[in-house]
Amino acid sequence: MKTRNIIALLLAAAMMLPLSGCSKSDFDEDDARCEIVGSTVVFHSEYVGHFNDVFSNASSKPLVEGMTITGKIGNSDIYEISYFEGLKTLDLSKARVYGAYYGEDSYIDELNGDFGSSGMEKIILPETLKKITSYSAFDYCKSLREVVVLSPNFVTASYSSFYSSTLTDGVLLVPEGRAEHYRAQEPWSGFQMILEHRDGKPLGGDEPNLQIAVTEAGTLKDKLPNQGYYVEKLKVTGPINGDDIAWIRKMASKFRLVELDLSDASIEDGGVYYLSYTSVKNKIGQSMFYELPLHTIVLPKGVTTIGEYAFKYCRSLTSLTIKENVTYIDWYVFYSCSELKTIRCEATEPPYLSSYSLSSFYPSSCTLTVPQSAVEAYKTHSSWGKFGEIVGYL
């Protein structure tokens, strides 16, 4: 494919312009099919090395986030994929892998190539795959968090095929009824989470929005379908402790959670340590949400104290709701919360908030919403009064 045509198509994709796909006139001599939808490339490879031949000179690779390849691919094609820096999802379900750089040989359905330092987060392996023979197939894919096996037969793999964090923080999806087999064989047994799927859809569901009622502190993880891996928005009711906080932290830092509502939850004493701390009744503990990429947080109604560093380095946080019983907010709670633009504080009396609480935070660019009857008290407060806009609600 001519480089200028690829660039034009990818730029159009980035601008979200409708595309009808590539015609054969977009290629030099290749009899191939290519389609671009949004930021996803769909490519059919007619021979081993075809993908490499077509895309090796493309300069707009960072614009591609999703890729589906069908047909024949070899090691040169696999390595070429690593140059797509923005690639998040790779679907090889209908591809046929040949363990060679160019040409076809006897190593059919064996993945013998390395994906280099690809930033992809999810890969769907070919339906016909039998072996992963490369010792470093995904060893440099530090962002890889989801591996989907479609073959009904067991796929063998070299012991060091995956980067360590893929095993500890990622999920392996295998066909229904095959989980125990994979749990018993290296390197698959290294995955901390092995789930089963039916036709690619996880058993237990992949609902992104959930409300979970907890009756006993420390049991949130057990109540979440697939341990909460697919949850993006979560509302928790009932008692929670350090065990639950630690798992919420993992859901936000390693899985997909971005919105958390704890308004009807109650924080209790005990449980395991999250970071270096455990939970204390009715307190947002020290560093509880430290460095988490959550976008919105609603705190429990019963909370009275917010400990130091509670939201430090939460650079993705845009909205925070503080409920009515909070009376004390410790030092450095909003440290480096660069995207925090809205705080709703429902306390009718301004909670204690020292000037250190606002260190490395710019309240002048944040809107504070408070009870209408308390607007004046917040405006005249030595710390709360530094917020750019203070508005009331009834």
ChimeraX attribute file (.defattr): number of C-alpha atoms within 10 A of each C-alpha:
attribute: neighborCount
match mode: 1-to-1
recipient: residues
	/A:1	22
	/A:2	14
	/A:3	17
	/A:4	14
	/A:5	14
	/A:6	22
	/A:7	16
	/A:8	12
	/A:9	24
	/A:10	27
	/A:11	17
	/A:12	18
	/A:13	20
	/A:14	16
	/A:15	11
	/A:16	12
	/A:17	13
	/A:18	11
	/A:19	14
	/A:20	10
	/A:21	14
	/A:22	18
	/A:23	12
	/A:24	13
	/A:25	11
	/A:26	18
	/A:27	18
	/A:28	10
	/A:29	9
	/A:30	15
	/A:31	14
	/A:32	20
	/A:33	17
	/A:34	18
	/A:35	17
	/A:36	22
	/A:37	19
	/A:38	21
	/A:39	21
	/A:40	21
	/A:41	20
	/A:42	17
	/A:43	20
	/A:44	20
	/A:45	24
	/A:46	16
	/A:47	16
	/A:48	24
	/A:49	22
	/A:50	23
	/A:51	25
	/A:52	21
	/A:53	14
	/A:54	20
	/A:55	20
	/A:56	17
	/A:57	14
	/A:58	18
	/A:59	15
	/A:60	19
	/A:61	20
	/A:62	14
	/A:63	20
	/A:64	22
	/A:65	20
	/A:66	21
	/A:67	20
	/A:68	20
	/A:69	21
	/A:70	19
	/A:71	19
	/A:72	22
	/A:73	31
	/A:74	29
	/A:75	21
	/A:76	22
	/A:77	27
	/A:78	22
	/A:79	18
	/A:80	19
	/A:81	24
	/A:82	20
	/A:83	20
	/A:84	23
	/A:85	17
	/A:86	18
	/A:87	23
	/A:88	19
	/A:89	20
	/A:90	21
	/A:91	18
	/A:92	20
	/A:93	21
	/A:94	17
	/A:95	21
	/A:96	23
	/A:97	29
	/A:98	24
	/A:99	25
	/A:100	22
	/A:101	19
	/A:102	17
	/A:103	13
	/A:104	17
	/A:105	10
	/A:106	9
	/A:107	15
	/A:108	19
	/A:109	20
	/A:110	24
	/A:111	26
	/A:112	23
	/A:113	24
	/A:114	24
	/A:115	23
	/A:116	18
	/A:117	18
	/A:118	24
	/A:119	22
	/A:120	25
	/A:121	18
	/A:122	20
	/A:123	20
	/A:124	19
	/A:125	21
	/A:126	23
	/A:127	18
	/A:128	20
	/A:129	25
	/A:130	19
	/A:131	18
	/A:132	21
	/A:133	18
	/A:134	19
	/A:135	16
	/A:136	20
	/A:137	23
	/A:138	23
	/A:139	21
	/A:140	19
	/A:141	23
	/A:142	17
	/A:143	19
	/A:144	25
	/A:145	21
	/A:146	21
	/A:147	19
	/A:148	22
	/A:149	24
	/A:150	23
	/A:151	16
	/A:152	15
	/A:153	13
	/A:154	17
	/A:155	17
	/A:156	17
	/A:157	21
	/A:158	16
	/A:159	16
	/A:160	15
	/A:161	20
	/A:162	23
	/A:163	18
	/A:164	16
	/A:165	16
	/A:166	23
	/A:167	21
	/A:168	14
	/A:169	19
	/A:170	23
	/A:171	22
	/A:172	23
	/A:173	25
	/A:174	27
	/A:175	22
	/A:176	17
	/A:177	12
	/A:178	17
	/A:179	19
	/A:180	13
	/A:181	12
	/A:182	20
	/A:183	16
	/A:184	11
	/A:185	14
	/A:186	15
	/A:187	17
	/A:188	23
	/A:189	17
	/A:190	19
	/A:191	20
	/A:192	15
	/A:193	20
	/A:194	21
	/A:195	21
	/A:196	22
	/A:197	21
	/A:198	13
	/A:199	11
	/A:200	15
	/A:201	13
	/A:202	18
	/A:203	16
	/A:204	13
	/A:205	12
	/A:206	15
	/A:207	13
	/A:208	14
	/A:209	13
	/A:210	16
	/A:211	12
	/A:212	13
	/A:213	16
	/A:214	20
	/A:215	12
	/A:216	11
	/A:217	19
	/A:218	21
	/A:219	16
	/A:220	25
	/A:221	18
	/A:222	12
	/A:223	12
	/A:224	17
	/A:225	17
	/A:226	20
	/A:227	17
	/A:228	26
	/A:229	21
	/A:230	20
	/A:231	22
	/A:232	20
	/A:233	19
	/A:234	20
	/A:235	17
	/A:236	20
	/A:237	18
	/A:238	19
	/A:239	21
	/A:240	26
	/A:241	25
	/A:242	25
	/A:243	20
	/A:244	23
	/A:245	23
	/A:246	22
	/A:247	18
	/A:248	22
	/A:249	21
	/A:250	18
	/A:251	24
	/A:252	23
	/A:253	16
	/A:254	17
	/A:255	21
	/A:256	18
	/A:257	25
	/A:258	20
	/A:259	20
	/A:260	20
	/A:261	19
	/A:262	19
	/A:263	20
	/A:264	16
	/A:265	21
	/A:266	22
	/A:267	26
	/A:268	19
	/A:269	15
	/A:270	17
	/A:271	19
	/A:272	16
	/A:273	14
	/A:274	23
	/A:275	14
	/A:276	9
	/A:277	16
	/A:278	20
	/A:279	25
	/A:280	17
	/A:281	18
	/A:282	20
	/A:283	22
	/A:284	24
	/A:285	21
	/A:286	24
	/A:287	22
	/A:288	26
	/A:289	25
	/A:290	20
	/A:291	21
	/A:292	24
	/A:293	20
	/A:294	25
	/A:295	20
	/A:296	18
	/A:297	21
	/A:298	19
	/A:299	23
	/A:300	26
	/A:301	20
	/A:302	18
	/A:303	22
	/A:304	20
	/A:305	20
	/A:306	24
	/A:307	19
	/A:308	22
	/A:309	23
	/A:310	23
	/A:311	26
	/A:312	22
	/A:313	21
	/A:314	24
	/A:315	20
	/A:316	17
	/A:317	24
	/A:318	18
	/A:319	19
	/A:320	21
	/A:321	21
	/A:322	21
	/A:323	20
	/A:324	21
	/A:325	19
	/A:326	26
	/A:327	17
	/A:328	17
	/A:329	19
	/A:330	20
	/A:331	20
	/A:332	22
	/A:333	28
	/A:334	27
	/A:335	23
	/A:336	19
	/A:337	22
	/A:338	19
	/A:339	17
	/A:340	23
	/A:341	18
	/A:342	19
	/A:343	21
	/A:344	20
	/A:345	20
	/A:346	22
	/A:347	16
	/A:348	19
	/A:349	18
	/A:350	21
	/A:351	20
	/A:352	16
	/A:353	18
	/A:354	16
	/A:355	14
	/A:356	16
	/A:357	19
	/A:358	21
	/A:359	16
	/A:360	16
	/A:361	20
	/A:362	19
	/A:363	23
	/A:364	13
	/A:365	16
	/A:366	21
	/A:367	18
	/A:368	26
	/A:369	20
	/A:370	26
	/A:371	18
	/A:372	14
	/A:373	12
	/A:374	18
	/A:375	20
	/A:376	14
	/A:377	15
	/A:378	23
	/A:379	19
	/A:380	11
	/A:381	14
	/A:382	12
	/A:383	18
	/A:384	21
	/A:385	18
	/A:386	20
	/A:387	17
	/A:388	15
	/A:389	15
	/A:390	20
	/A:391	16
	/A:392	15
	/A:393	12
	/A:394	6
